[in-house]
Amino acid sequence: MSGILYHFSLVLTGIAVALLLPVAVAASYGETVALVDFGLTAALTSVVSVSAAIALTGRERRLVHKNGYILLIMVWALVPAIAAIPVVLITGLAPIDAYFETVSGLTTTGATVFKTLDPLPRAVIFWRAELQWIGGFLTLLSIVLILAPAGVGGLPGRQIRLLETSERTDISRATQIVLDTATAYGAATFICFVGLFVIGAPAFDAFCLTFSTVSTGGFMPRDGDLSVYGLPALEVWLAIFMVIGATSILWHRMVLQRRFQLLREHRESYVLIAGIVVLGVLTAAVLFQAAGSASVLSPLSALREGLVTAASMVSTTGYETRTGGLALLPLPLVLMVIFIGGSAFSTAGGIKAYRFGAMATQSARELTRLLYPHGIRPAKFGSQPYDMQLMKAIWSHFVVTVMVLGIITLVVAGEAIDYENALLATAATFSNIGPVYESQWQTGVRHWQLFEEFGVVAKLALCLTMIAGRLEMLALLGAVNGLIWLRR
């Protein structure tokens, strides 16, 4: 348990440092109340984290897989509670609403209980965006340090060493991976911000959009959609980084290191990009048809908006190029795309394209077996060896996910919420793409409740769903089993 608490204290230290940025924003905009509340929260968090680290000096710090699961659930469940403190103090939100907002931010879901952002202090808007950036980084660390090495849900972990770029022996392998991941994540953030600033986005908006895009989060710094900026180049630039966020960080490293053999075998990212292109063309056709004529929306503009929307859906970011753009698409198609999500080693949500591809491969093998019972079939899909142990893990993850989401849907619907609402809200929060629920799906529905209208039980259930989407469902169950074991 001491190892769990020690590493959690390190996370709290990082949160305390992160709280200083909203303090700086509040100071620059003359928001005195926000400055004091964020400053006090940062100070209290620092005291707690430093005290815990001192108290645990000399104790065991190593984490086994079971303890790693418990650490993850503590981070995803408790850090938002700390992050919600200044939100409650500044905005006057109910604690459950503030917690929902910060869970949504940290899990990069982008669902919000705010009807409008106009009255909010800039420091709060910045904090929402920064939480998403932190959550994206924590997502990558969770995958490469805990989930993939443990093979949770069939995650492939044998190529994680690609993330190591140095041969230093004075630091641990885990520390080296953290530093290398932080460097890559920070570089992407810097390049994205510079591009947005050069294109013409205001500095504050550029920061917030960068944090939301690199993490595939979806929070906007102002009301409306991307069209409020009137900058087509901005949409294209964001689409590029949404694609980067949706594809595997291992693939990014293969490209930079010119590992051509591995690049040929790593099919997931290529299939994902091809899927974005196909979906983008289909979306462009739908948008062009809805516009009615080329004078309203030119074919080139429709193609641009279609590709941006497709990248937004596959990366589970949730940006829209026009209000209600996602609602123009067939709901089953949207549900399927967001449920699959992006690559296994990415900040995107969903069950991951890797698992979907594995299940499709096995299904094809079983169909072929019916025709050719004694045929010889390949034992790999892409660069990943195919074996029944792997497929058992993937199918177990899929079945448990579907069962849990079905239960959550019924719980949400039990709060006097229409079933259509409950189904899409559950799918959107699990896939960490909250804005898709808030698109204009109201047509033909009796009453389309927004997140702020949900009851306490429904909001708590959706918070659990957002955390489950980030933890991988089986890791959440492993954490629960670990907590039970600790109480014995």
N, C-alpha and C positions, 0 to 999 in steps of 0.2 A: 504493500500500500504506500510505503514511503516513496517508491519510485514514481507512482502515479501522481502523488501530491507535489513532488519536486518538479516534474515536467509541467504540471498544471500551473505551478507558480511562475515558470518561465513564460508560459503563454500569457498570464496575467501581467507580467512585466511588459511584454510587448503591447498589450492593450493599453496599459498606462501611458506608454510612450505615444501610442497612436492617438490617444485623447488630447495630446498637446496640439495636434494640428487643428482641430476645431476651435481650440483656445485661440490660436493665431488668427484663424478666420474671423472669429467673433471680435477680436481686438481690431482687425483691419476694417471691419464694417461697423464698429462702434456698438456692438451688441453686448451691453454690460451684463445683463442677466445670464446670457448664454456663456459668456466668458467665465463668470463666477461658478456656474453650475458644472461646466465641463472641467474647470480647474480643480474644484473640490473632488469631483469623481476621480480625476487622474491621481490626485494626492492620496485619496483613500485606497485606491487600487494599488498604488505603489507601496503603501505601508503594509497592506495585506500580503502582497507578493514577496516583498523583501523579508518580512517577518517569517513567512513560511519557508523561504529558502534558507534563512539562518537556522531556524529550528530543525531543519532536516539535514544540516551539515554532518557529514560522516555516516549518514544512513545509506542503505542500498538504493541505487538509482536505476538499476537495470530494469527494463520492461520486458516481460514475456508477452506472448500474443494475447492472452486473456486480459492482462492488465492494460495492454494497448487499446483493446476495445473499450474498456471502462474509461480510460483517459479520453478517448474520442467522444464518448457520450457526455462526459463532464464538460469538455470544451464546447461542444455544439449546443448543449442545454443550458449551461451556467454562464458562459461568456455573454450571450444575449441579455441575460438578466442584469448583468452589470452595465452593459451598453445601453439598456433601457432607462437607467436611472436619470441621466440628464435629459432624456426625451420626455419623461414624465414631468420633471421639474420645470422644463422650459415651455412645453406645449400644453400641459394640463391634461394629456391623454390619460385614460384609465390604464392601470398597470397591465392588464391583459392585452390592450391594444398596443401599448408601447412594446411589450414583449413580442407580440406577433410581428410588429414592424422590424424589430432588431433580429429576430430569428430569420425573417425573410431576407434581411440584408446580409447576415453572416453566411447563410446557406446559398446566397446568390440567386434567390428565387425572384425577387422584384415585385412581390405582391405587396400592396399597400392599403392601409386603412385611412389614409388622408384623402379627403374629397378634392382638395386643392392644395397646391404647394405655395401659393402666393403669400399667405400670412406667415409662413414659417421663416424663422431666422436663417440666414445663410449658413450659419454654423451647423444647424440641424440637418439641412439638405446635404452639406458636405459630409457630415458624419454618416448619413445613410449610404452615400456612395463609397466612403472609405471602408465601411464595414464590409461591403461587397468585395472590395479589393483584398482585404484581409482574409475574407472567407475563401476567395479563389486560391490564395496562397496556401491556406490551411488544407484545402481540398487536395491540392497536389501533394503536400507533405503527407497527408493521411494515406493517400494511395501508395506512394513510393516507399514509405517507411513502415507502414503497418498492414494495410489491406492486401496489396499485391504480394508481398513476401509470404503472407499467410495463405495466399490462394483463395481469398474470400470470393465466393460465387464464381470460381473459375478464372479469376483475374490472372493474366500471365505475368509472372514476376522475374523471369530468367534474364531479361535484357535491361534490368534496372541499372546495371553497372555502366550502361551507356551514358548515364547522367554524370558520371565522375570524370572530371576533366584534368585533375591534377594527380600527382604521385606523392603528395605530402604524407609523411608518416607521423607527424606530430599531432594530428587530429584524428578522431574516430571516423569510420566510414560514414556513419549516419550524419555527423557534422559536416563532412565534405559534401554529401548529397544535398543537405539543407542549403549550404552556401552556394553550390552550383545552381540549384533550382531558384534560389532567390536572385542570383545574378541574371539568369535568363528571364525571369518574370519581371524584374526591375527594368531590364533593357527593353522588353516589349512595351512596358508602361511608358517609358521615356519617349520611345519612337512614336507611339500612338499619340501622346500629348503634343509633341512637336508638330506632327502632321496636322492635327486638328487646329492648333494655333495658327499655323501657316495658312491653312485653308480659310480661316476667318472666324472661327468660333471664339467667343469671349473667353478670357483666361479661366474664369471660374467654371463656366460650362465645360470647357475643354478638360479641366481636371476631373470633374464629376463624370463626364462621358467616358473618359479614359478608364477610370476606376471601374465603371459599370461594364465596359466593353471587354477589357482584358480579362476580367473575371467571369464574363458571360452572365452578368447579373440582371440588368434591365431597368434599374431605377433611372428615371429621367430627372434632370435638375430643374425642370420647369414643367408646367402643365402642357399637355398635348403630345404630339408625336414628333418624329424627326423633321417633318415638313415645316415646323415652326422656325427652323433656322434658315430655310430658303437656300440651302447650299447642297446641290446634288453631289458635289465632290466629297462633302462630309459623310454622306450616306455610303458612298463607295469605300471610303477610307475605313469607316467603322465595319463594313462588311468584310474587308480583308482581315481585320483583327478578330472578328467573330469566327471566321474560318480558322484562323490560327488557334483561337481558344477552343474550337470544337475538335481539332485534330490532336494527335498524340504528341506529348512532349518528347517521347522517345524517337518519334519520326522526325521531329525538328532537329534533334541532336544528330540523327543519322545524316540529315541533309548537311548540317554544318560540318560534320566530320567526314563527309563524302564516303560513307560506308555503302558503296554501290550494291554489293551483294545483299545486304540487309534491306536496302531501299527497295530492291526488286521483290523481296519476299514480303515486305510489310504492306499488305493490300488494304488494310482497314482505312487508312487515311485517303487513299486514292478512290476507294469506293464511296467514301463519305463526300469527297469533293465532287465526284461525278453525280452523286445523289442531289447535292445542292444545285448543280447546274440544271439537271432535269426538272427538279421541283421548281426552280426559278423560272424556267421557260413556261411551265404549266401555270404558275402563278401570274406571270406576265400576260398570258392569254386570258386568264380570268379577269385581271384588272382592265385590260384593253376592251374586253367585251362589256364590262360593267360601265366603262367610260362612255361607250356608245359611238365615239368617232375619234379620228386622229387629231381633230382640232381641240378636243378636250384633253386627250392624253396621247402623245405621240408613241409609236411603236418602240422607239429607242428608250423613252422615259419609262414605258411599261416594262421593258426588259430590265432596266436598272432597278426599278422598284421590286420587280419579281425576284431578282437575284438577292437583293438586300433582305427581303422578307424570308426567302428560303434559308439564307445564312442565319437569320435571326431565329427561325424555328429549329433548325438542326442543331445549332449551338445552344439552344434553350436560353437565349438572351431575352427575347420578347419585344424587341423594338418594332414599331410599326412606321411605315413611311407615310401613311395616311390613316386617319381615325377610322377604325372598323375594317382595316385592310385584311386582317386575319379572318374576320367573320365572313368575308366573301368566299372563303374556301370551304369545301365540304367538311363538316365537323369530324366524321370518321377519319378522313385523311389527316387532319390536324392532330387528332388524338394519336394516330399511329406514329406520325413523325416525332412528336414530342416524347412519346413513350419509349421509342428507340433511342433518341438522343444522339450524343456525339461519341467520340473515341473513349476507350477505356482509361487512358492516361491523359485526361483533359479536365478542364473545369466545367464542361458541359454536363447536364443532368441526364436522366433517363436510365434505362437498363444497360445502355451502351451498345453501339453497333457491333462491337466484337462479339458479344453474347448472341445477338440476333443472327449474325453470320454463322456462328458455330451451330446454333439450333437449325438454321436453314441447311447447313452442310450435312448435319446428321440426318435430317429428314430426307434429303435427296439420296443419301446412302441407303437408308432403309427402303425407299421406293425402288432403288436400283436392285437391292437384294431380292425383292419380290420377283423381278424378272430374271436376274442372274444370281441364283443362290450361292454359286461357287465362284463367282467372279472375284478378281483381285482389285481392291479399291485403295486409293491413296490414303496414307495414314497421317496426313497433314492438311491443314487449311491455312494458307498463307505460310508464315514462318512458325506457326504453332503446331507442335506435335498433337495428333488426335489420339485420345485414349478415352476409355469409358469412365475413368475416374474424373477426368476433366468434364465430360459431358454430364455426369451425375451432379457435379457442383453447379454447373450452369443451369441445368433444368431445375435443380432444387431452389436456386435463387429465383428463377422465373416463377415457379409455382407458389413459393412463399410470398413473393411480391404481389402476385395477382390476388391471393387470398387476403392478405393484409389490406390491400387497397379496396377490395370489396367490402371488408368490415368497416374501414374508415368512411367509405361512401355512405353506408347505411347509418353510421353514427352522425355524420353531417346532415344527411337527409332527415334524421330524427329530430333535428332542431327546427322543424317546420319550414324546411328549405326544399324547393322542388328537386326532384331526382336528377334532372338534367343539370341543374346548377351544382349539385353535390358531386356528380360524376366528373364534370369538367374541373371543378375546384380541386378535387382530390388528385386527378391526373396532372393538373398544372403544378400543384405544390410538390408532388412527388418528383416530377421531372424538373423542378426548380425553374419554372418559366411562368411565374405568376401573372405577368401582363397579358398572357393569352386569354385568361379568364375574363379580363376586363375589356376585351374587345366587344364590339357591338353585336352580341349574340341574342339580344332581346327579342328579335323578330319572331313572332309565333309562340313566344313563351309567356306564360301567365304573369310571372313577376320574376325578374332577374335580379336577385339580391347581390349587391357588391360585398366585398370582404368586410367593410365596416358595419354592415347590417347583420352579420352572422352573430350567433349567440356565443357565450363563453365556452361551452363544451365544443362547439364546432371549431372555434378558433384554436383551442388547445389541441384538438384532434389534427388540425391542419399543421400546427407547429410540429407535432410529432411526425407527420408525414414529410414535412420539409427536412427535418433532421434525418429521417430514415432514408430519404433520397440521397443525402450527402454521405451517410454512414455506410451505404450498401445494406440491404435489408438483413442479410445473414449476420453481419457484424453487429447490428443492433441487438439481435437475439443472443449473440455471443456475449455481448456486454451485460445483458439482463441475466444470463446464466452465471456470469462472473460475479455479479453483485449478489446473487443468491448464495454462491459458494462462499463469498466473503462473510456472510452473516452466520455461517455455520460455526 
